[in-house]
Amino acid sequence: MMAREIALSGFGGPEVLELRSVPDTAPGPGEIRIRQTAIGVNFTDVHGRRGDYGDLRAASMPLVLGMEAAGVVEALGNGVERFRIGDRVAYASRPLGAYRDLRNFPAARCVAVPAGVSDRDAAAVLLKGLTVQMLVRRVFRVMPGAWAVFHSAAGGVGSLAGQWLRALGAHAIGIVGSEDKVAAARAAGYEAVFVRGRDDWPARVRELSGGGVPVVYDPVGRETWAGSLSCLAPRGHLACFGNSSGQVPPFSVNELRDRGSLSVSWVRFSDYTADPAELEAAARELFDALAGGALRPAAPRCLPLEQAAEAHRLLESGQTTGTLVLVP
């Protein structure tokens, strides 16, 4: 049996992503073989394709990207007891290699997809939803009535964050990169939305919140670093979880002192999902939020697996809203 995958032989632009056929193999101990029906596309995949991650720059080629997918269990490796053949499962985790139609993957890194959640919705929402759960429930637990700023508010993560923050009773302020994303961010639940490059958003945030907010969530990096710090109230926290505009500049810890006992964390998704029990609990809370209507993600935009390069172009252009899914 042959499997199809999207692989790259060198780092670069979307054009390095190429479709190829490879032999299928049986699942190893602790693995399940998944017939994948939907594959999530995320900006971390773009970073991987560019060669932005040091560990990937040393990886052997060809390299298959992707860390999120959903599908049906077709075979069980030795020692697997959590799942049965025919179960619907999803994952959002390394090891990379989700850009395939058939894949072996560690069972401990998978979660069951409950009835009522489609494979495409699971693949579109799992990584982004677990990221939001991590940020607003564990990295900095947002309380009812609190103010919070979230960058890239119209994107896949940002849209879910707006809905979850609203469900928590928080006052969410969204920051977007262009005027045409304002409406989408407002529809996601943000009370106010400001545009980078148009609005003096740090000043507007301080004015609206009465002096600053307790938390800012920032996946942008270099372009928003200084502004995000200036949004914070004394003892506020800046949670960095991406660098789409480049890495943040070097800074002195004394700057955090001078601004009012601020704190900063760099949040790596894998560190918050490494424990299977924590992963399962986070996924349960996410799926409960979906079932209860707190989260109402828009239907994902779906492209065939062989159009992975086009999906990367769309994501990298900054013109997308919502989520992108590859369908084998």
C-alpha positions in Angstrom: 0.0 0.0 0.0 1.2 3.5 -0.8 0.6 6.7 1.0 0.6 10.2 -0.3 2.5 13.0 1.5 3.6 16.6 1.0 7.4 16.8 1.6 10.1 19.4 1.2 13.8 18.7 0.3 15.0 22.1 1.4 13.8 25.2 3.2 12.2 28.1 1.3 9.0 29.4 -0.1 5.7 27.5 -0.6 7.1 26.2 -3.9 9.3 23.7 -2.0 6.3 21.7 -0.9 5.9 18.7 -3.2 3.5 15.8 -3.4 5.0 12.3 -3.5 4.1 8.7 -2.9 5.8 6.5 -0.3 5.3 3.0 1.0 2.9 2.5 3.9 4.2 0.7 7.0 2.6 -1.1 9.9 2.2 0.9 13.2 5.0 0.3 15.8 4.5 -0.4 19.5 2.3 2.2 21.1 1.2 3.6 17.7 -2.0 3.6 15.7 -2.4 3.8 12.0 -4.8 6.7 11.1 -6.5 7.1 7.7 -6.5 10.9 7.9 -9.5 12.7 6.6 -8.6 16.3 7.5 -5.2 18.0 8.2 -4.9 21.4 10.0 -2.6 24.1 8.5 -1.0 26.4 11.1 1.5 29.2 11.0 4.0 26.9 12.8 4.0 24.9 9.6 5.1 28.1 7.8 8.0 28.6 10.3 9.0 25.0 9.7 9.0 25.4 5.9 11.1 28.5 6.2 13.6 26.9 8.4 13.0 29.2 11.3 13.3 26.5 13.9 16.8 25.4 14.9 15.9 21.7 15.5 14.4 21.4 12.0 17.3 23.0 10.3 19.3 20.0 11.3 16.6 17.5 10.4 17.1 15.0 7.6 15.4 15.5 4.3 12.9 15.1 2.8 10.8 16.6 5.7 7.0 16.3 6.1 5.4 19.2 8.0 2.2 19.4 10.0 1.2 18.6 13.6 -2.6 18.5 13.5 -5.0 16.0 11.9 -8.1 13.9 12.4 -9.1 10.6 11.0 -10.1 7.0 11.6 -8.0 4.3 13.3 -7.2 1.5 10.8 -4.6 -0.6 12.8 -3.2 -0.9 16.3 0.4 -1.4 17.3 1.4 -3.6 20.2 0.4 -2.3 23.6 -2.3 0.1 22.4 -5.4 -0.2 24.6 -7.0 3.2 24.6 -8.4 3.0 21.0 -10.1 0.4 18.8 -10.1 0.1 15.0 -12.8 2.4 13.7 -12.5 5.0 16.4 -12.3 8.6 15.3 -9.2 10.4 16.7 -7.4 13.6 16.4 -4.0 14.9 17.4 -2.1 18.3 17.6 1.4 17.4 18.5 4.9 16.5 17.3 6.4 14.5 15.8 5.8 16.4 12.6 4.4 14.6 9.6 0.7 15.3 9.4 0.7 16.2 5.7 -0.1 12.7 4.7 -3.2 10.7 3.9 -2.1 7.6 6.0 0.0 7.9 9.1 1.3 6.0 12.1 1.2 8.1 15.3 1.7 7.6 19.0 -1.6 6.7 20.6 -0.7 8.6 23.8 -0.7 11.8 21.8 -4.2 11.3 20.4 -7.6 12.2 21.7 -11.0 10.7 20.9 -13.2 12.9 18.7 -16.7 12.9 20.3 -19.9 12.5 18.4 -21.2 15.8 17.1 -17.7 17.1 16.1 -16.7 16.5 12.5 -13.3 15.4 11.5 -12.8 18.6 9.6 -13.8 20.7 12.6 -11.6 18.7 14.9 -8.6 19.1 12.6 -9.3 22.8 12.3 -9.8 23.5 15.9 -7.8 21.1 18.0 -4.4 22.8 17.9 -5.8 26.3 18.0 -8.4 25.4 20.7 -5.8 23.7 22.9 -3.6 26.8 22.4 -6.4 29.1 23.6 -7.2 26.8 26.5 -3.5 26.8 27.5 -3.3 30.6 27.3 -6.4 31.7 29.1 -6.9 28.8 31.5 -3.3 27.9 32.5 -0.6 30.4 31.4 -2.6 33.3 32.8 -6.0 32.3 34.1 -8.4 35.1 33.0 -11.1 35.9 35.6 -14.6 37.3 35.0 -14.6 41.1 34.5 -10.8 41.2 33.7 -9.4 43.0 30.7 -7.3 41.1 28.2 -5.6 42.0 24.9 -5.2 39.5 22.1 -3.2 40.1 19.0 -4.1 38.6 15.6 -7.7 38.6 16.8 -9.2 37.7 13.5 -7.1 34.6 12.9 -7.8 31.0 13.8 -6.4 31.2 17.4 -7.6 34.8 17.9 -11.2 34.1 16.8 -11.5 31.2 19.3 -9.8 33.3 22.0 -12.4 36.1 21.6 -15.2 33.6 22.0 -13.7 31.9 25.0 -12.8 35.2 26.7 -16.4 36.4 26.2 -17.7 33.1 27.7 -15.5 33.6 30.7 -17.0 37.1 31.3 -13.8 38.9 30.4 -13.5 42.2 28.5 -11.5 41.3 25.4 -9.7 43.8 23.2 -8.5 42.6 19.8 -5.6 43.9 17.7 -5.6 43.1 14.0 -3.3 43.9 11.1 -5.7 45.5 8.7 -9.0 47.3 8.5 -10.7 44.4 6.6 -10.2 42.1 9.7 -12.1 44.4 12.2 -15.5 43.0 11.5 -14.3 39.4 11.9 -12.7 40.2 15.2 -15.8 41.9 16.5 -17.9 39.0 15.4 -15.6 36.7 17.5 -16.6 38.6 20.7 -14.0 41.4 21.1 -15.5 44.5 22.7 -13.1 46.7 21.0 -10.8 46.1 18.0 -7.8 48.3 17.0 -5.7 48.1 13.8 -1.9 48.0 13.9 -0.4 50.8 11.7 -3.6 52.8 11.9 -4.5 53.2 15.6 -2.4 54.1 18.5 -3.5 50.9 20.0 -1.4 50.9 23.2 -2.8 54.3 24.2 -6.3 53.2 23.3 -6.0 50.1 25.4 -4.8 52.0 28.4 -7.6 54.5 27.9 -10.3 51.9 27.5 -9.1 49.7 30.4 -8.5 52.6 32.8 -4.7 52.4 32.9 -3.7 49.1 31.5 -4.6 45.4 31.3 -3.5 42.5 33.4 -2.6 40.3 30.4 -1.6 40.6 26.7 -1.4 37.5 24.5 1.0 38.1 21.6 1.9 35.8 18.7 3.3 38.6 16.5 6.7 39.3 18.2 9.0 42.0 17.0 6.5 44.5 15.7 4.2 44.5 18.7 6.7 43.8 21.6 7.1 47.4 22.8 3.4 48.2 22.4 2.3 45.1 24.2 4.5 45.9 27.2 3.0 49.4 27.3 -0.5 48.0 27.4 0.1 46.3 30.7 -1.0 47.5 34.1 1.4 47.1 37.1 2.0 43.4 37.8 0.7 42.7 34.3 1.8 39.7 32.3 2.8 39.4 28.6 2.4 35.9 27.2 4.4 35.5 23.9 3.5 32.5 21.9 4.7 33.3 18.4 6.9 35.5 16.3 5.1 36.0 12.9 6.9 39.4 12.5 10.3 38.1 13.7 11.8 37.4 17.1 11.4 39.9 19.9 14.4 42.2 20.5 16.8 41.7 23.4 15.7 43.5 26.5 16.8 44.1 30.1 14.9 42.5 32.9 15.1 46.0 34.5 12.7 47.2 31.9 10.0 45.0 33.5 10.8 46.4 36.9 10.7 50.0 35.7 7.3 49.5 34.1 5.7 48.2 37.3 6.7 44.7 38.2 5.7 43.2 34.9 6.3 39.5 33.9 6.9 37.9 30.5 6.7 34.3 29.5 7.5 32.5 26.2 4.8 29.8 25.9 5.7 26.6 24.0 2.7 24.5 23.2 4.5 21.2 23.6 5.4 22.0 27.2 1.7 22.3 28.2 0.6 19.1 26.3 3.5 16.7 27.0 1.7 14.8 29.8 -1.1 12.6 28.4 -3.4 13.3 31.3 -3.0 17.0 30.9 -3.6 16.7 27.2 -6.8 14.7 27.7 -8.1 17.1 30.3 -7.4 20.1 28.1 -9.1 18.4 25.1 -12.1 17.5 27.2 -12.5 21.2 28.3 -12.2 22.3 24.7 -14.7 19.8 23.4 -17.1 20.7 26.2 -16.8 24.4 25.2 -17.7 23.4 21.7 -20.6 21.2 22.7 -21.9 23.9 25.1 -21.8 26.6 22.4 -19.2 28.8 24.1 -17.1 28.2 21.0 -18.6 28.5 17.6 -15.8 28.3 15.1 -16.5 29.1 11.5 -16.4 26.3 9.0 -12.8 25.8 7.9 -11.7 26.6 4.4 -10.8 23.3 2.8 -8.2 22.6 0.1 -7.0 19.3 -1.4 -3.8 17.9 0.1 -2.0 18.5 -3.1 -2.6 22.2 -2.7 -0.6 22.5 0.5 1.6 25.2 -1.2 -1.4 27.3 -1.9 -2.6 26.9 1.7 0.8 28.2 2.9 0.6 31.2 0.5 -2.8 32.1 1.8 -1.7 31.8 5.4 1.6 33.7 4.9 -0.2 36.5 3.0 -1.9 37.6 6.2 -5.2 37.9 4.3 -6.9 34.9 5.8 -9.5 34.7 8.5 -10.5 31.5 10.3 -8.8 28.2 9.6 -7.4 26.2 6.7 -7.7 22.4 6.3 -6.1 20.1 3.8 -8.3 17.2 2.7 -6.6 14.0 1.4 
